[in-house]
Amino acid sequence: MLTRSYWCEAIAHTLDDGRTFWLGAHSTSSPRLALRWLQQRARHISDQLDPPAARPVLHWLDDAQAHEHALADLASGTPYSHTIFEDAVRYLLTARPTTRPRP
């Protein structure tokens, strides 16, 4: 028997040289916990950005409609991603449903 879980990742991609930096990953058991992890990572990223670049991130963190959309996507089996734009870097936060054997 298989059970659904959710794999979350955060990466940074530099535009000038195309390098990718892995910022972390997390496995969780529900869409809500996956979204919570994405929100925590977004908060950490926004804390490191200049205020003008952080504003869209802070808006997304308060956007209940966007969060409901993310939860609906994940619950239906659709991956969800959110991109944070900064001058020379793109931060990509993703969550995707996976399956694993039930213990």
Residue frames relative to the residue before (quaternion, step in Angstrom):
aa qw qx qy qz dx dy dz
M 1.0000 0.0000 0.0000 0.0000 0.00 0.00 0.00
L 0.2550 -0.7706 0.5700 0.1274 3.58 -1.01 0.87
T 0.1698 -0.7560 0.6228 0.1087 3.53 -1.21 0.58
R 0.4400 -0.6948 0.5016 0.2684 3.56 -1.06 0.71
S 0.0036 -0.7491 0.6624 0.0030 3.52 -1.13 0.80
Y 0.3529 -0.7281 0.5521 0.2012 3.57 -1.29 0.09
W 0.2036 -0.7744 0.5938 0.0796 3.54 -0.84 1.09
C 0.0966 -0.8030 0.5881 0.0028 3.57 -0.70 1.14
E 0.0082 -0.7923 0.6100 -0.0107 3.55 -1.11 0.76
A 0.1330 -0.7374 0.6540 0.1046 3.49 -1.33 0.47
I 0.0411 0.7878 -0.6123 0.0519 3.56 -0.87 0.99
A 0.2372 -0.7207 0.6282 0.1721 3.53 -1.31 0.41
H 0.1125 -0.7838 0.6101 0.0272 3.55 -1.01 0.90
T 0.2559 -0.7701 0.5657 0.1465 3.58 -0.69 1.09
L 0.4389 -0.7354 0.4649 0.2246 3.54 -0.89 0.99
D 0.6746 0.5356 -0.3168 0.3970 3.59 0.93 -0.82
D 0.8225 0.1653 -0.0905 0.5367 3.61 0.94 -0.75
G 0.5005 -0.7130 0.3887 0.3001 3.60 1.26 0.13
R 0.4090 0.7095 -0.4891 0.3002 3.60 1.17 0.31
T 0.2170 -0.7533 0.6095 0.1183 3.53 -1.22 0.63
F 0.1234 -0.7858 0.6050 0.0351 3.54 -0.97 0.96
W 0.3314 -0.7321 0.5658 0.1844 3.54 -0.80 1.06
L 0.1794 -0.8237 0.5343 0.0622 3.59 -0.67 1.11
G 0.7662 -0.3142 0.1805 0.5307 3.58 1.21 -0.10
A 0.1095 -0.7688 0.6273 0.0581 3.50 -1.34 0.36
H 0.0431 -0.7877 0.6145 -0.0091 3.52 -1.26 0.50
S 0.1972 -0.7455 0.6240 0.1261 3.54 -1.09 0.76
T 0.0271 0.8076 -0.5868 0.0517 3.55 -0.94 0.89
S 0.5524 -0.6790 0.4077 0.2601 3.54 -1.25 0.35
S 0.7977 0.2315 -0.1326 0.5408 3.63 1.18 -0.15
P 0.6225 -0.5361 0.4067 0.3996 3.58 -1.20 0.43
R 0.6464 0.5340 -0.3261 0.4367 3.60 0.96 -0.83
L 0.6736 0.4739 -0.2994 0.4816 3.59 0.96 -0.81
A 0.6028 0.5402 -0.3523 0.4698 3.59 1.11 -0.64
L 0.6680 0.4868 -0.3010 0.4756 3.59 0.89 -0.91
R 0.6234 0.5390 -0.3431 0.4507 3.59 0.98 -0.77
W 0.6463 0.5055 -0.3264 0.4693 3.60 0.99 -0.78
L 0.6359 0.5205 -0.3273 0.4665 3.59 0.97 -0.84
Q 0.6507 0.5150 -0.3132 0.4618 3.58 0.97 -0.84
Q 0.6426 0.5150 -0.3260 0.4642 3.60 0.96 -0.79
R 0.6626 0.4878 -0.3096 0.4766 3.57 0.94 -0.84
A 0.6292 0.5273 -0.3357 0.4619 3.60 1.00 -0.79
R 0.6305 0.5240 -0.3273 0.4698 3.59 1.01 -0.80
H 0.6521 0.5069 -0.3189 0.4648 3.61 0.93 -0.85
I 0.6571 0.4986 -0.3096 0.4730 3.57 0.95 -0.85
S 0.6645 0.5127 -0.3174 0.4414 3.61 0.85 -0.92
D 0.6140 0.5616 -0.3455 0.4340 3.59 1.09 -0.68
Q 0.7157 0.4451 -0.2464 0.4784 3.58 1.17 -0.52
L 0.6168 0.5584 -0.3397 0.4385 3.59 1.27 -0.17
D 0.5745 -0.5293 0.4796 0.3996 3.53 -1.30 0.32
P 0.6698 -0.5391 0.3217 0.3966 3.62 -1.06 0.65
P 0.6687 0.4840 -0.3496 0.4432 3.69 0.79 -0.75
A 0.6764 0.4740 -0.2968 0.4793 3.61 0.99 -0.74
A 0.6548 0.5280 -0.3103 0.4429 3.60 1.11 -0.63
R 0.5292 0.6768 -0.4043 0.3138 3.63 1.10 -0.57
P 0.6827 0.4645 -0.3199 0.4646 3.66 0.79 -0.83
V 0.6151 0.5361 -0.3492 0.4607 3.59 1.08 -0.67
L 0.6688 0.4944 -0.2975 0.4689 3.56 0.90 -0.93
H 0.6097 0.5338 -0.3471 0.4721 3.58 1.09 -0.68
W 0.6592 0.5008 -0.3114 0.4666 3.61 0.90 -0.90
L 0.6359 0.5427 -0.3333 0.4360 3.58 1.00 -0.79
D 0.7331 0.3915 -0.2208 0.5105 3.61 1.15 -0.58
D 0.5514 0.6497 -0.3718 0.3683 3.61 1.28 -0.07
A 0.2433 -0.8128 0.5157 0.1196 3.58 0.05 1.32
Q 0.6318 0.5388 -0.3403 0.4413 3.60 0.99 -0.73
A 0.6471 0.5005 -0.3158 0.4806 3.60 0.98 -0.81
H 0.6524 0.5126 -0.3177 0.4591 3.58 1.00 -0.76
E 0.6369 0.5135 -0.3298 0.4711 3.59 0.99 -0.75
H 0.6188 0.5320 -0.3293 0.4750 3.57 1.07 -0.77
A 0.6532 0.5113 -0.3093 0.4651 3.60 0.93 -0.90
L 0.6621 0.5064 -0.3053 0.4604 3.58 0.91 -0.90
A 0.6478 0.5139 -0.3165 0.4648 3.59 0.97 -0.85
D 0.6357 0.5249 -0.3273 0.4618 3.59 0.95 -0.86
L 0.7015 0.4771 -0.2788 0.4501 3.56 0.75 -1.05
A 0.6585 0.5146 -0.3103 0.4531 3.59 0.94 -0.87
S 0.6955 0.4567 -0.2766 0.4808 3.59 1.10 -0.63
G 0.6040 -0.5858 0.3524 0.4097 3.59 1.27 -0.05
T 0.5473 0.6110 -0.3888 0.4195 3.57 1.30 0.15
P 0.4614 -0.6621 0.5040 0.3077 3.62 -0.90 0.83
Y 0.1910 -0.7583 0.6128 0.1134 3.56 -1.23 0.53
S 0.0120 0.7893 -0.6139 -0.0009 3.57 -1.06 0.74
H 0.0934 -0.7540 0.6478 0.0556 3.51 -1.26 0.58
T 0.1797 -0.7923 0.5783 0.0742 3.56 -0.84 1.02
I 0.2005 -0.7401 0.6340 0.1003 3.53 -1.03 0.93
F 0.2121 -0.7972 0.5596 0.0803 3.55 -0.71 1.14
E 0.0403 0.7424 -0.6667 0.0520 3.51 -0.97 1.00
D 0.7594 -0.4175 0.2079 0.4537 3.62 -1.08 0.55
A 0.8497 0.0971 -0.0084 0.5183 3.59 0.45 -1.17
V 0.7235 0.3815 -0.2191 0.5319 3.59 1.29 0.03
R 0.1573 -0.7316 0.6535 0.1137 3.52 -1.21 0.67
Y 0.1788 -0.7612 0.6173 0.0869 3.54 -0.90 0.99
L 0.1045 -0.8039 0.5849 0.0275 3.56 -0.72 1.05
L 0.1057 -0.7685 0.6308 0.0178 3.53 -0.79 1.15
T 0.0253 0.8219 -0.5661 0.0585 3.59 -0.66 1.06
A 0.0375 -0.7391 0.6704 0.0535 3.50 -1.33 0.50
R 0.0353 0.8020 -0.5949 0.0411 3.56 -0.93 0.86
P 0.4965 -0.6433 0.4920 0.3125 3.53 -1.08 0.75
T 0.0349 -0.7575 0.6517 0.0136 3.54 -1.14 0.75
T 0.2794 -0.7268 0.5860 0.2245 3.54 -1.28 0.10
R 0.0271 -0.7775 0.6282 0.0052 3.51 -1.18 0.59
P 0.6076 -0.5509 0.4028 0.4063 3.57 -1.14 0.45
R 0.4657 -0.6619 0.5131 0.2859 3.55 -1.03 0.82
P 0.4682 -0.6972 0.4530 0.2992 3.64 -0.81 0.90
